[in-house]
């Protein structure tokens, strides 16, 4: 059965394939094979540049031919590696044997035993995987997060002068500004995104148990630690200095946890926008032919925000497992990390699906200022905080209690009842004038955006 939207088990490779298909270049099985080949080839080239005595005869002009093995790698070549793996039952050894075939084809066969020299499979995988993630972040993930921050920043400025009733515990509260409430999310995302970008992409390279045993026994005069450090630096990676057979994944776990915080902020945003839509503060643009409900033709559901929230929650569930599982390994290594690490692209994919849905939803919002203003006008009780605070300043006795009686016991609190209350106060005319200038629309505090 061919893989299609209808046959795929996961919606990532089915229903949502179009939204994340570029991730295949970083996280698919073929991509992992290709990145492993890249690491093997670059390692061989680095050994030639030392040079190892046995590789001094390899012409540096042939490096281009070696790199073409990776650059021209296709799904057909990936199938060949998988055919070899059926025999070896070892995915990295299959890559090594594939490259040895390529060395024979290029007439480099006399040097092929220095492929994978002194290494264990995790030296390759724990270099290839973080390198792939680093590129995916640079090319896809980080730009999508930046698009959300830019969109929210733009909306915060656009709505920077729109007073709005705030709600704490779901109840009417001191008025705020719509743009500022959006800016809250902008700032939170900016802070977490900054932390995310500061995390290094780390890798492991040190032989069977992390001590360069095979390297040292064969060539004791070479500084293999310095060699490995420079090798990883050439790929923009930071080598973990003290490891077992595998990279300990601590920074990768930090990456996943940081992604969870970003996604959690966006879940919070999705729910707030959803609530504002339900309160009629926003309308949504309608695309011709779309249906909101199978039975209620009037409905325009906030599906983009709901889709985003659902995918963010799913992504975070996987990020949670990855960050909790990968740093734990029995003694010098067990294999539980291998199958789990193959799923790194899955939460990234669900995150990107969520980001695209959120951006789509934000782009469809239509501000309903009339409804926002009506809610403010219907909740004059919220100026009670302002009045009692000024009365405190003036030394008025028990101002909180006075306003509490007005706003809680009076069934109708509006502009007239507030005016009558203020005029009845035993304060100066100037203070009364000051109090009468306060409205739900202008009691919004310091301008934050």
Residue pairs with C-beta under 8 A, 6 or more apart in sequence:
1 7
3 13
4 14
5 14
5 15
5 17
6 14
7 14
8 14
8 15
8 17
10 346
12 20
12 346
12 349
12 350
12 353
16 349
16 353
19 352
19 353
19 356
20 349
20 352
20 353
22 139
22 140
23 136
23 140
23 345
23 348
23 349
23 352
24 30
24 31
25 31
26 132
26 133
26 135
26 136
26 139
26 140
26 345
27 132
27 136
27 344
27 345
27 346
27 348
27 349
28 345
29 78
29 82
30 73
30 75
30 78
31 132
32 125
32 128
32 129
32 132
32 342
33 73
33 78
33 81
33 91
33 95
34 70
34 73
34 78
35 128
35 129
35 131
35 132
36 92
36 95
36 124
36 125
36 128
37 69
37 70
37 73
37 95
37 98
37 99
38 70
38 128
38 131
39 124
39 127
39 128
39 131
40 95
40 96
40 99
40 115
40 116
40 124
41 66
41 67
41 69
41 70
41 99
42 231
42 234
42 235
43 116
43 117
43 119
43 231
44 66
44 111
44 114
44 115
44 117
45 63
45 66
45 67
46 227
46 230
46 231
46 234
47 55
47 114
47 117
48 55
48 58
48 60
48 63
49 60
50 222
50 227
51 58
52 114
52 117
52 219
54 111
54 114
55 111
55 114
57 111
58 108
58 111
62 106
62 108
65 106
66 106
66 108
69 99
69 102
77 98
80 98
80 101
81 94
81 95
81 98
82 94
84 94
84 97
84 98
85 91
85 93
85 94
87 94
88 94
88 97
90 121
91 121
92 116
92 121
92 124
92 125
93 121
95 124
96 115
96 116
99 112
99 115
100 109
100 112
100 115
103 109
103 111
103 112
103 115
104 112
116 124
117 214
117 215
118 207
118 212
118 214
118 215
118 218
119 205
119 207
119 214
120 207
120 208
120 245
122 204
122 245
122 246
122 247
122 333
123 204
123 205
123 206
123 207
125 338
125 341
126 203
126 204
126 205
126 246
126 247
127 203
127 204
127 205
127 232
127 235
127 237
129 341
129 344
130 201
130 202
130 203
130 237
130 247
130 252
131 201
131 203
131 235
131 236
131 237
133 201
133 252
133 255
133 344
133 348
134 201
134 235
134 236
134 237
136 345
136 348
140 352
141 348
141 351
141 352
142 193
142 197
144 352
144 355
144 356
145 189
145 193
145 196
145 262
145 355
146 193
147 355
147 359
148 189
148 266
148 355
148 358
148 359
149 186
149 189
149 190
149 193
151 359
151 362
151 363
152 182
152 183
152 185
152 186
152 189
152 269
152 362
153 183
153 186
155 179
155 182
155 362
155 365
156 179
156 180
156 182
156 183
156 186
156 449
157 179
157 449
158 179
159 177
159 178
159 179
159 182
159 367
160 177
160 179
160 180
160 447
160 449
161 177
161 179
162 177
162 178
162 179
162 367
162 369
162 372
163 175
163 176
163 177
163 178
163 372
163 373
163 376
163 440
163 441
163 442
163 444
164 175
164 176
164 177
164 178
164 181
164 281
164 372
164 375
164 376
165 172
165 173
165 175
165 176
165 372
165 375
165 376
165 379
165 382
165 440
166 172
166 173
166 174
166 175
166 176
166 181
167 173
172 379
172 381
172 382
173 382
174 382
174 385
174 386
174 443
174 445
175 376
175 382
175 440
175 441
175 443
175 444
176 444
176 445
177 444
177 447
177 448
177 449
178 281
178 367
178 372
179 449
180 448
180 449
181 272
182 449
183 448
183 449
185 265
185 266
185 268
185 269
188 265
189 262
189 265
189 266
192 258
192 261
192 262
192 265
193 262
195 258
196 255
196 258
196 259
196 262
199 251
199 254
199 255
199 258
200 237
200 238
200 251
201 236
201 237
201 238
201 251
202 237
202 238
202 239
202 240
202 247
202 250
202 251
202 252
203 232
203 235
203 237
203 238
203 239
203 240
203 247
204 210
204 239
204 240
204 243
204 246
204 247
204 248
205 228
205 231
205 232
205 239
206 212
206 228
206 243
207 213
207 214
207 215
208 214
208 245
209 244
209 245
209 332
209 333
210 242
210 243
210 244
210 245
210 332
212 224
212 225
212 228
215 222
215 224
216 224
225 241
228 239
229 239
231 239
232 238
232 239
233 239
238 251
240 247
240 248
244 329
244 331
244 332
244 333
245 332
245 333
246 329
246 333
246 337
248 327
248 329
249 326
249 327
249 337
250 327
252 322
252 323
252 326
253 322
253 323
253 324
253 326
253 327
254 323
256 319
256 320
256 322
256 323
256 347
257 319
257 323
259 315
259 319
259 347
259 348
259 351
260 316
260 319
260 320
260 323
263 312
263 315
263 316
263 319
263 351
263 354
264 312
264 316
266 308
266 312
266 354
266 355
266 358
267 309
267 312
267 313
267 316
269 358
270 305
270 306
270 308
270 309
270 312
270 358
271 305
271 309
273 282
273 302
273 305
273 361
273 362
273 365
274 302
274 305
274 306
274 309
276 282
277 284
277 302
277 305
278 302
279 371
279 375
280 368
280 371
281 367
281 368
281 371
281 372
281 375
282 365
282 366
282 367
282 368
283 300
283 365
283 366
283 368
284 300
284 302
284 361
284 364
284 365
284 366
285 364
285 366
286 300
291 297
292 298
292 299
292 300
292 301
293 299
293 301
302 361
303 361
304 357
304 358
304 360
304 361
304 364
305 357
305 358
305 361
307 353
307 354
307 357
308 354
308 355
308 357
308 358
308 361
309 354
310 354
311 350
311 351
311 353
311 354
311 357
312 350
312 351
312 354
314 347
314 350
315 347
315 348
315 350
315 351
315 354
316 347
318 343
318 346
318 347
318 350
319 347
321 340
322 340
322 341
322 343
322 344
322 347
325 336
325 337
325 340
326 337
326 340
326 341
329 336
329 337
373 441
376 440
376 441
377 414
377 415
377 440
379 413
379 440
380 413
380 414
380 415
380 417
380 418
380 439
380 440
381 407
381 413
382 440
382 443
383 418
383 438
383 439
383 440
383 443
384 403
384 404
384 406
384 407
384 413
385 403
386 435
386 438
386 443
387 399
387 403
387 418
387 422
387 435
387 438
388 399
388 400
388 402
388 403
389 399
390 431
390 434
390 435
391 399
391 402
391 403
391 425
391 427
392 399
392 400
394 427
394 431
396 402
396 425
396 426
396 427
406 413
406 417
406 421
407 413
410 417
415 439
419 436
422 432
422 435
422 436
423 432
425 431
425 432
425 435
427 435
